[in-house]
Amino acid sequence: MIPVPMGHLVQLGSIVNFNVPMLETIFQKIGTPYCYDQFKDRLDKARYWLEQCAPEQMNRLRRTRNFAVYNTLSEEEKREISLLHAYLAAGGFDLDALNSQLYAIPKQVFGADLPEKELKGVQRTFFSNVYKLLLDKEKGPRLYLFLYAIEADSYVKLLDFSYGQTEEELETEKKLQEEAAAKEEKVLPKREYGDPDPVEPVKDEISMEDFSRMDMRVCRIVKAAEIRKSANCLKLTLDDGIRERIIVSSIKHDYTVDELVGKKIIVLANLKPARFSGVTSEGMLLAATNNACGCQVIFVDDIVPVGTVIR
């Protein structure tokens, strides 16, 4: 079985939030019809690497047109964007034709008789401008693959500057700026810890039968959110390999929601459900709590598959 290139999973996966059916559709469209069975072992690794090791490489389409960038472009560069928009909006192209057109547009605007070095320079600038308008980045996935793989309706409007900025766009930009500012402020203060707690005596012996009744398994945190009514608890949405489950954990003062998402943890999965702060919790995560370190969740190496049972 030919392994799916990790670069494809990282670059295209982040665009569709690692949605499996959409990834299969993208691979089909770009002529590499990988199916889930061919990349399922790499998908979590790609997501983890991207989110934890290279978050700057995340690719997310903008929600509004980028007038801040567009207004800095020269008239020639604006014409390039207009030509690209018209071509993409018309549709009917295949992958090779799109790739050729991306290189042809700068020639059309600046002249095909440019010296090769200058031509390559304006082509690089054109690509960079498109990335900035779509992704807020100067670089991204291979542009022709990206534009061909993703549904055109999701990005063509971001290249249409034939009309001015709307009230809705202004409102969205304001909201996004407020969210970004709030996210920057949401940093937990550094906690000071004390002396270690006294070591507790070992509890009464149990049998292997007692132990085997506990179903502890590896789960991945899909979402994390604060609970409005709780000063201490977070609501965690987990993938346990079978379904999504919700647990409530009193770790709000020890972790932010952003640093939890994507991590793998150990959960006591067959603990009787209980309600905390109005939310039903379907299990309990494993953590070490001590006066010397606070609450430290036990994270699992990403190589361990979701659903693995702890024995």
C-alpha positions as MATLAB code, in Angstrom:
seq = 'MIPVPMGHLVQLGSIVNFNVPMLETIFQKIGTPYCYDQFKDRLDKARYWLEQCAPEQMNRLRRTRNFAVYNTLSEEEKREISLLHAYLAAGGFDLDALNSQLYAIPKQVFGADLPEKELKGVQRTFFSNVYKLLLDKEKGPRLYLFLYAIEADSYVKLLDFSYGQTEEELETEKKLQEEAAAKEEKVLPKREYGDPDPVEPVKDEISMEDFSRMDMRVCRIVKAAEIRKSANCLKLTLDDGIRERIIVSSIKHDYTVDELVGKKIIVLANLKPARFSGVTSEGMLLAATNNACGCQVIFVDDIVPVGTVIR';
ca = [
       0.000    0.000    0.000;
       1.453    3.378   -1.025;
       1.609    5.714    2.015;
      -0.232    9.010    1.714;
       2.293   11.887    1.739;
       2.266   13.496    5.171;
       2.528   16.906    3.493;
      -0.800   16.355    1.729;
      -2.505   15.384    4.976;
      -1.078   18.362    6.831;
      -1.740   21.008    4.195;
      -5.115   19.865    2.912;
      -6.295   18.408    6.208;
      -6.104   21.748    7.965;
      -8.262   23.369    5.291;
     -11.154   20.950    5.862;
     -10.544   20.511    9.621;
      -9.412   16.924    8.961;
     -12.900   15.885    7.894;
     -12.435   12.385    6.440;
     -15.123   12.431    3.670;
     -13.940   15.856    2.517;
     -10.318   14.691    2.478;
     -11.276   11.680    0.367;
     -13.084   14.025   -2.030;
     -10.042   16.284   -2.280;
      -7.685   13.388   -2.977;
     -10.091   12.171   -5.672;
     -10.212   15.610   -7.303;
      -6.439   16.027   -7.486;
      -5.939   12.602   -9.025;
      -4.672   10.746   -5.946;
      -7.787    8.817   -4.831;
      -6.621    7.814   -1.382;
      -9.316    6.338    0.851;
      -9.538    6.480    4.636;
      -7.980    3.041    5.107;
      -4.849    4.345    3.397;
      -4.348    7.358    5.657;
      -6.184    6.572    8.908;
      -2.943    5.601   10.658;
      -1.383    8.946    9.732;
      -4.317   11.291   10.200;
      -3.987   11.825   13.950;
      -0.224   12.189   13.592;
      -0.675   14.872   10.911;
      -3.176   16.779   13.040;
      -1.027   16.512   16.171;
       2.149   17.588   14.376;
       0.393   20.561   12.828;
      -1.350   21.757   15.977;
       1.479   21.121   18.430;
       4.678   21.464   16.388;
       3.846   23.868   13.573;
       0.644   25.832   14.303;
       1.935   28.584   12.023;
       1.376   26.198    9.101;
      -2.348   25.893    9.772;
      -4.320   26.853    6.665;
      -7.637   28.572    7.311;
      -9.601   30.466    4.692;
     -10.442   34.022    5.640;
     -14.050   34.783    6.449;
     -14.000   38.178    4.720;
     -12.201   39.850    1.818;
      -8.822   41.225    2.811;
      -9.030   44.908    1.894;
      -6.039   45.699    4.124;
      -3.836   43.693    1.738;
      -5.719   44.462   -1.471;
      -5.372   48.234   -1.003;
      -1.572   47.895   -0.880;
      -1.380   46.206   -4.296;
      -0.302   48.017   -7.444;
      -2.787   48.451  -10.282;
      -1.077   45.618  -12.167;
      -1.310   43.318   -9.161;
      -4.988   44.183   -8.691;
      -5.569   43.299  -12.339;
      -3.924   39.915  -11.760;
      -6.382   39.226   -8.944;
      -9.291   40.312  -11.132;
      -8.202   37.966  -13.924;
      -7.798   35.091  -11.489;
     -11.225   35.711  -10.012;
     -12.839   35.737  -13.446;
     -11.096   32.511  -14.427;
     -12.030   30.684  -11.240;
     -15.608   31.964  -11.261;
     -16.109   30.730  -14.840;
     -15.026   27.192  -13.847;
     -14.700   24.363  -16.347;
     -10.941   23.906  -15.952;
      -8.926   20.840  -15.066;
      -5.877   20.651  -12.825;
      -3.293   21.123  -15.574;
      -5.179   24.044  -17.102;
      -5.426   25.776  -13.724;
      -1.713   25.331  -13.085;
      -0.878   26.800  -16.501;
      -3.239   29.732  -15.970;
      -1.654   30.659  -12.639;
       1.675   31.149  -14.408;
       0.084   32.763  -17.459;
      -1.726   35.571  -15.616;
       1.461   37.463  -14.599;
       2.713   37.134  -18.184;
      -0.547   38.569  -19.455;
      -0.351   41.563  -17.120;
       3.374   42.326  -17.114;
       4.244   41.038  -20.598;
       5.627   37.725  -21.757;
       8.805   39.432  -22.957;
      10.039   40.074  -19.436;
      13.497   38.641  -18.693;
      13.141   35.232  -17.073;
      14.437   36.384  -13.697;
      11.935   39.278  -13.533;
       9.097   37.056  -14.741;
       9.744   34.534  -11.980;
       9.794   37.412   -9.510;
       6.359   38.738  -10.495;
       4.972   35.204  -10.534;
       6.212   34.630   -6.970;
       4.680   37.925   -5.887;
       1.374   37.000   -7.535;
       1.265   33.688   -5.682;
       2.132   35.429   -2.424;
      -0.654   37.989   -2.936;
      -3.192   35.220   -3.503;
      -2.102   33.425   -0.327;
      -2.406   36.638    1.675;
      -5.869   37.358    0.306;
      -7.120   33.840    1.002;
      -5.140   32.613    4.014;
      -3.544   35.698    5.609;
      -0.169   34.080    4.875;
       2.566   34.708    2.317;
       2.971   30.991    1.637;
       0.722   27.964    1.663;
      -0.002   24.619    0.015;
       0.744   24.289   -3.692;
      -1.593   26.885   -5.082;
      -2.977   24.965   -8.045;
      -3.692   21.895   -5.882;
      -5.277   24.031   -3.199;
      -7.526   25.990   -5.577;
      -8.548   22.852   -7.425;
      -9.156   20.684   -4.360;
     -11.275   23.097   -2.327;
     -14.824   23.964   -3.347;
     -14.615   27.172   -5.380;
     -17.684   28.646   -3.690;
     -15.754   28.763   -0.421;
     -13.008   31.086   -1.680;
     -13.874   32.738   -5.026;
     -15.784   35.494   -3.256;
     -12.608   36.375   -1.352;
     -10.980   37.406   -4.648;
     -13.841   39.606   -5.862;
     -13.035   43.255   -5.168;
     -15.457   44.687   -7.703;
     -17.517   46.244   -4.890;
     -16.692   47.924   -1.596;
     -16.513   46.489    1.883;
     -19.937   45.663    3.292;
     -21.325   46.385    6.753;
     -21.404   42.643    7.417;
     -17.700   42.337    6.587;
     -16.829   45.277    8.821;
     -18.787   43.717   11.671;
     -17.122   40.328   11.131;
     -13.644   41.903   11.067;
     -14.389   43.696   14.326;
     -15.576   40.468   15.947;
     -12.502   38.548   14.753;
     -10.192   41.216   16.156;
     -11.988   41.084   19.501;
     -11.735   37.287   19.572;
      -8.009   37.428   18.777;
      -7.432   39.987   21.540;
      -9.404   37.891   24.037;
      -7.430   34.784   23.064;
      -4.139   36.571   23.692;
      -5.366   37.650   27.114;
      -6.481   34.114   27.990;
      -3.187   32.971   29.452;
      -3.193   31.278   32.817;
      -1.006   33.003   35.406;
       2.043   31.096   36.501;
       1.146   29.211   39.636;
       3.394   28.886   42.642;
       3.411   25.479   44.286;
       4.316   24.401   47.777;
       5.858   21.435   49.483;
       4.802   17.938   48.376;
       1.841   16.368   50.103;
       2.600   13.551   52.526;
       2.762   10.217   50.717;
      -0.485    8.362   51.328;
      -0.453    4.744   52.423;
      -1.306    2.110   49.835;
      -5.002    1.244   49.806;
      -6.448   -2.186   50.454;
      -5.534   -4.887   47.980;
      -7.866   -5.608   45.090;
      -8.093   -8.635   42.829;
      -7.412   -8.754   39.109;
     -11.152   -9.177   38.710;
     -11.687   -5.865   40.509;
      -9.123   -4.174   38.280;
     -10.541   -5.688   35.089;
     -13.898   -4.071   35.785;
     -12.356   -0.642   35.195;
     -12.426    0.309   31.512;
      -9.597    2.801   31.022;
      -8.889    3.794   27.452;
      -7.053    6.396   25.401;
      -9.226    9.268   24.143;
      -8.438   12.368   22.103;
      -9.772   15.748   23.177;
     -11.760   17.052   20.209;
     -13.155   20.176   21.860;
     -12.711   21.974   25.167;
     -14.930   24.703   26.538;
     -15.525   26.603   29.734;
     -18.764   26.013   31.601;
     -20.424   29.306   32.347;
     -21.880   28.179   35.682;
     -18.632   26.676   36.961;
     -15.583   28.380   38.404;
     -13.437   25.249   38.211;
     -14.677   22.903   35.490;
     -14.110   22.498   31.772;
     -16.331   20.553   29.387;
     -14.265   18.192   27.242;
     -15.578   16.486   24.107;
     -13.636   13.290   23.467;
     -13.159   10.790   20.658;
     -12.956    7.396   22.357;
     -12.612    5.402   19.132;
     -16.274    4.443   19.107;
     -18.149    7.690   19.560;
     -17.890   11.160   21.017;
     -18.330   11.399   24.773;
     -18.473   14.346   27.160;
     -16.610   14.551   30.427;
     -16.405   17.355   32.964;
     -13.090   17.963   34.698;
     -12.065   20.482   37.361;
      -8.875   21.609   35.581;
      -9.938   25.123   34.561;
      -7.211   26.736   36.672;
      -4.508   24.447   35.341;
      -5.100   24.370   31.565;
      -6.507   26.620   28.858;
      -8.897   25.113   26.338;
      -6.430   25.752   23.498;
      -3.631   23.696   25.023;
      -5.942   20.718   25.574;
      -7.470   20.287   22.128;
      -5.773   17.518   20.165;
      -4.115   15.931   23.185;
      -4.627   12.274   24.077;
      -5.548   11.341   27.631;
      -6.578    8.292   29.673;
     -10.235    8.158   30.672;
     -12.112    5.849   33.020;
     -14.807    5.183   30.434;
     -17.235    3.006   32.356;
     -17.637    5.283   35.377;
     -21.307    5.843   36.112;
     -22.419    9.155   34.463;
     -22.917   12.092   36.820;
     -23.973   15.724   36.391;
     -21.655   18.598   37.220;
     -22.572   22.245   36.664;
     -25.531   21.189   34.528;
     -23.479   18.921   32.244;
     -23.584   15.115   32.264;
     -20.077   13.688   32.546;
     -19.475   10.265   30.976;
     -16.193    9.329   32.584;
     -13.188   10.765   34.370;
      -9.713   11.609   33.130;
      -6.600   10.475   34.962;
      -4.436   13.137   36.542;
      -1.862   13.513   39.311;
      -2.697   16.107   41.969;
      -0.190   17.259   44.542;
       0.561   20.472   46.398;
       3.994   20.445   44.741;
       2.675   20.500   41.170;
      -1.038   21.258   41.171;
      -3.145   19.125   38.844;
      -1.169   17.479   36.043;
      -3.219   15.588   33.467;
      -1.663   12.339   32.278;
      -1.154   12.806   28.543;
      -0.474    9.887   26.217;
       2.062    9.792   23.384;
       0.352   10.501   20.073;
       1.590    7.201   18.628;
      -0.976    5.372   20.795;
      -4.229    4.985   18.791;
      -7.490    6.379   20.089;
      -9.537    3.650   21.813;
      -6.549    1.702   23.100;
      -7.418   -0.010   26.371;
      -5.120    0.459   29.356;
      -4.399   -2.966   30.868;
];
